[in-house]
Amino acid sequence: MMITRRRAILGAALSITLLAAGCSSSSDDTGEETAAATTVSDADVQAALEAGGNITVWAWEPTLTQVVADFQKKYPKVKVNLQNTGTGNDAYTALQNAIQAGSGVPDVAQIEFYALPQFSLSKAVADLNAFGAKSLDGTFTPGTWGAVHSGEAIYGLPMDSGPMALFYNAEVFEKHQLGVPATWEEYAAAAEKLHKADPKAYITSDSGDAGFTTSLIWQAGGKPYTVDGTNVGVNFTDPGTQKFTTQWQKLIDGKLLNPVPGWSDGWYQGLADGTIASLVIGAWMPANLESGVKAGNGKWKVAPMPQWESGGKATAENGGSSIAIPEKATNKTLAYAFLKYATVDEGAQSRVDNGAFPATTKQLNAPEFLNKEFPYFGGQKVNEVLAASAGQVVPGWSYLPFQVYANNVFNDTVGKAYLGQGTLQDGLKSWQDASVKYGQEQGFTVK
């Protein structure tokens, strides 16, 4: 099954070791990180491929299996050891432990966009400008390219993306005469109409999810996080956050959201039997519906993400990941050759052919991609909607350099609002306080 969005952040929170010298050595006087000088040329990378060697890749994304096979066929002197060390918290705990131990560090690691700042700030991953990555500017969509940057430094290459859209069960919508909502107000009205007509049916499910919450705040223009090196701001009182909490609180108060957790058996069952009528989620979702909700074949459609204002065209990312090179990797030049092959060269197309949603503008704008008809969605050209969303992602979003920890405590704070224990705004204040406290304990200046 193609799941590129983390199911949940579970387990012990990751701690961060801040090395003062490491955090400032490549920053200018303003705190903005400057680009590392290019020291490895394209000729050096080609020479490494011809010489051969071994690299270890830690990743869970399933399309990389074919990429590795093709890469080794093209470069027979290179052996790639692809290992799945877990997803989400498990993957990052394993990576951090290896880095701190100084042994067993992979040459390449898959790191989701929300988690990358944690590794880049402490210089645990290499600045790819040393390999000339700056020349790839324009290769990737703006949202994903911005996600791998810290100032001018580039800490990974985008592997996939998750611009959001509305996935909805057209059969259920037609049965209850629900129009496709263009705004969140219309979405809320449809939620009320549907649940009143069928008390077992809900417009969507939500039991509290950090990624979904921050994505909707992002789309609303909110910028609760500010990051300037080790100076961090956390503030969930901005206007964008207020748009989200005001609208979503109405759905919670009206008991209009199915409380079943995402990715659970009950969630899949609800999507299959129509009691969960829609999802506002990342562009990686089609493959998950096709493989996990077979009963929905021919019933589902895709539409633009509902807007906070009528006539708006704003979206946000929900998921997506990069592949990066740990600073302690033993074969960085060969690792960069693999990064570029998997994200820019032949591997990028291979991954799209196998169901990944592209981060590259070439694949995203290709006629064969845009015109692809999806039988599961009744022959709809789904990628037209998703590609348009990719170009409408609101710029300027930042994640915390300890977002992994923050997401880990989301359900202990904001999640209480879904149980009737306070409001969303109360929960966000608690989340803010917990994030500030943790950041300060880790050596950040947080306000």
N, C-alpha and C positions, 0 to 999 in steps of 0.2 A: 504494500500500500504506500502511496506517495504522500507522506506527511512531512512537510518541511516546517511547519509551525510546531513549537514545543507543545506537548499535551498539557503539561503543568510543570511548575517549578517545585520540586519536592526535595526533601532531605536537608541536611545541614547546610547553612549558608556559607558561602566562601568568604574567607578573610583576605585582606589585601595587605601585602607588604610594600610599603612605599619607600623607595630608595631615593633619598633627597637628591643625590647627584644625578641619578637616572631620570628623575622627573624634570630636571632643569637644564640638562646638558645640551639639548638641541632647541632651546627656547630663546627667543629674543627678549628684549627688555619689557615688552608688553605682555609676555606670557604666551604669545602665539608660537606654536611650534614651527620651526623652519624645516625645509626639506633637506634630507641627507644628500650629500654630493654623490653623483653617479660614479661608481667605481667598478661596476661590472657591465661590460658592453654586450651587445647582441652577439658579437663574435665569440665572446667568452662563454655565453650561454650555449651557443651552437657547439663549441668545442667540448663543453661538458657533456652534452648529449652524445657526441661521437665517441668520447672516451668511455662513457657508461658509468655505472655504479648503482648503488642501492639507496632508495629513499623509503621512509615510512610515512604513511598518510593516515591520520586519525580523522575519520568522518563517518557519518551515519547516512548521508544522502544517497539513496539507492541508485541513482543514475550514474554515479561515479564508478560503479563496477564495470560498466561498458567502456567508460572513458579510460580507465586503467588498462583494460585489455587492448584497446585501440592504440593507446600511447606506447605500450610495450611492443606491439607489433610494428609500429613505425620506428621505434628506437630500440632495437633488440638487445642492445648492450645495457639497457636500463631495467632494473628490477624494482617494481613498486609493491611494497607490502601494505595493502589497504586493510586497516583495522577499524572495527566499530567498537569504540570504548564507551558507548552510551550516548545519550542525548541530554540536552539541557544541563541541569546541575551536575549530573554524573560525569558528563564529558568535561566540564570545566574544572571539577574537583580533580579528576585524573590528570588533566593538563597542568593545573597549578602545582599539584604534588610532584609531578615529574620535573617541572621547572625548578622548584625549590630544592629538590634532591640533587639536581644537576646530572641526572642519569635517566636514560629511557625516554628522552625528549624526542617527539616525532619531528620530522623535517617539514611536515605540512599539517595544519590543524584546521578543521572547520569550526568557525566561531560565528554565531549569530550576531547580527548588527547590534542588538541591544547589549550584548556582552563584550563586544570588542573593546570599548573604552577601558574596561577593567584591565585588560592585558596590555593595551597600548600605553596607558599612562605610566605604568611601571617599567616600560620598555621591555616587556617580556616577549613582544613580537617585533620583528624587524621592520624598519622603515624601507618600503620597497622602492623609494626613490633611488636607492643605491643601485638598483637594477634598471633604472630608467623608466619606472612605472609612470612618471609624469607624462610621458608621451602617449599614454592611453586615455588622456583627457578627451571626452567626447565619445569614447567607446561604449560607456555605460550610461544608463539613465541618470538624470541629476540626483534623484533621491538616493539611489544606491551608491553613487560615486561620492556623494557627501557623507554617507554613512561610514565609509572606510577612511575618511580624512580626520586629522586633528591638526588644525592650521594647515600648513603645506605638507605635512608628513602624511604618508599613505601606508596604512598598516595591514591591508589585505586587499584582495581583488574580489569584487562582488560575484557571487556564484548564482544567486537567484533573487527574486524579489516578491513582494506581496502587496501590490497596490490593491486597495479594497473595492469591492463591488457588492451589489445586492443579489444573492442567489435565492430564488423563491420558487415554491411549488405552484406552478401555474394552474394546475388542476384544482387545488384548494382555493386559490385566489378567485378563479372563475366560479366555482361552486358557491362561494359566499359573496360574489360580486364586489370583490376588493380591487380597487384600482392599484396599479403599480405606484407606490409612493415616491414622489420626487423630493419631498422634504421630510425632516424628522417629525414635524407636526402631523403630516399625513400618515407617517408610519405609526405614530401613536394612535391616531384615529382608527387605522386599520386593525391595530392590535385589540382595541376595545370592541370593535364591531365583530371581529372573528371570535373572540372569547365569549362574547354574549350569545352569538349564534350557536357555538359549540363549546361548552365549558371545558371539554377535554383538549381543545385546540389552543395553541398559542402562536403569536406572530414569530417568536424566536425563543431561544433558551439563554439564560444567563444566571449563573450562580456566583458570579464574581470572578473576573479574569483580569489580571494586571495588563496584559498586552492589549486586550480589547479596549479597556478603559483609557489607557494612554493614547491609543490610536484615535479614539473618538475625540479626545481632548485636542490632539494634534490636528485633526481635520477641522475642528472648530476655531483654530487659530491660537490655541493655548500654547504657552511656552513655560511650563512650570519648572523646568530644569535649565539652569545656566551653568556652563562649565568653562573655566579659564584656568587650565592647568590644575592645581590643587585647590583653587578657589571655586566653590560650588554653591549654587543657590537652589533652594527647593521651596516653591511657593504655589500652592494650589488655590489661591484666591484670585487668579487672573481671570479676565472676561471669558476666555475660551473654556476654561474649566467650569465656569458658572453656567455657560450654555449647556454643557453636558449634564451637570448635576440637576439642573432645573428640569430638563426634559426627561432624563432617565429616572429621576425620583418618582415622577408621575406613573411610570410603568411599574415600578416596584410597589408603590402604594396601592395601585389598582390591581395588584396580583396578576399582571398581564404578561409575566415572563415565566416560562417553564423553568423550574429550579434545577432540572437535571444537569449534572456536570457535563461539560463538553468532553467528547471522545469516549464517554462511557457507553456501555451496552444500551442503557436507556435512551441515550442521546441518539445513537444510530437507529434505534427502533422508532423514536419520534420522527426522525427525518424520513424513515421508510413508510410509516403509516399516515403521515400528514398532520400529526399533532404538533409538530414543529414545522411551521410553514415557511420559514425563511432564515437566512443567515447573512449577516453583513460581515464579510471575512475576506482574507487575502486571495490573490489570483491563483494560488497554488491549489485551491479547493476542488476544481473539476475532477482530477484524478481520484481524490478521496471519495467523492460522491459516486463516481463510476464503479469503484471497487468495493466500497463499504455500504452503499445504499442502492443495491441493484433493483429493488422494488420501485425506485423513483425514476427508472429509465423512461425517457420521453415526457416526464411530467415537469422537470425543472427547467427554469430559464435564468438568464442573467441580465441584470439592468444596472445602470449607474448607481453609485452609492447615494442614499438620501442626503440632502443638503440641509445645512442649518439656516440658510436663507434662500428664498425662492429665486431660481435662476442662477444659483451658484454653481461653480465647477471646481470644488475643492475635494481632494481625497487625502488619504494617509496610507502609510505602509503598515502592514500587519504581518510580521514575520520577515523572512529573508535572511540570508547568511553570506558570509565571506569565507575564503580560505586564506590562511595567513602562514607565515614562516616564523616559528619561535626563534628568538634571538640565540638560543643555545643549540639550534639545529646543527648537525654535523655536515650537511651537504646543501648549503643554501642556494648555490648556483643551479644545481640540478632541481632543487625544490621549486625555484622560480620558473624554470622551464616547464615544470608540470603545472604550476599555477596558471601560467599564460595559456598553455594548451587547453586546460580544462575550462577556462572562463572566457577566452578570447578566440582561440583558434578552433580546430576541428571539434574539440570537446564541447564547445558551447552549443554547436548545432546538434551534436549527438544527445546532449542532455535535453534539449528542447524536443527532439524527436521522441524521447522516452518519457515525456510528460512534465518536465520542469518548466517553470515560467521564467522567461529570460530576463536578465539584467542588462543585456547588451542591446543597443539601439539597432544594430544590424538585424538581429533576429526578430526584434520586436516590430520592426517596420517592414519585414519581408512580406510580399504579397501572399506567398504560400502559407505563412503563419496567420495573417489577418483573415484570409479567405477560407481557412479550415472550417469545415462543418462538423459539428459534434452530434452524432446520433443520439447520445444520451440526453442532450438538450433539444431534441426535436429538430435537429439539423441547423440550429442557430450558429452563427459565426461568433462564437463567444469571445474569441480573442480581440475582436474589434472593440468590444466594451472594455475589456481588461487593458488593452494597449492604451486606450484613451485615458483610463484611470491612471496609468503609469506616468502620463505626461501632466497630470493635474495634482500631483502630490505637493502639499504645502511645504515650501522650503523653510529652513532654519530650525528644524527640530533637533534637540540634543537629548541623549540619554546620560544618566549618571555614570560616573566611572565605577560605581558599585551597584549598578542596576540589577545584577543577579541577586544580590542580597535584598534589595528593595522589593523585587518581585516575589521573593520567597516569603516575605512577611505581609503581602497584600491581603491574603485571606484572614489574617489575624487582626487586621485593621479595617480596611474598606469592606472586606467580605462580610463583616457583621451587619452592614446595612441591608444585605440581602436576606438576613434572618430577622429583620425587624428590630435590630438592636442599634438604634440611632439612624441618622440620615447618611446619605452618601457624602455630604460635605463634612459631617462629623468624622466619618471614616477616613476621608482624605486628609483631614487635619491630623488624625492619629498616624496615618501613613507618613505624612510629612515629618512629624515629630520623631518617629522611629528612624526615618532615613537620616535626619539631621544628627541625631544622637550617634548612630552608627558611623556616619561619615567623620564626625569629630573624633570618635574613638580610634579611627583608622589613620588619623593625622591630617585630615582635610580641614580647610577653613570653610565652614558651612554656615550659611545664613538663610 
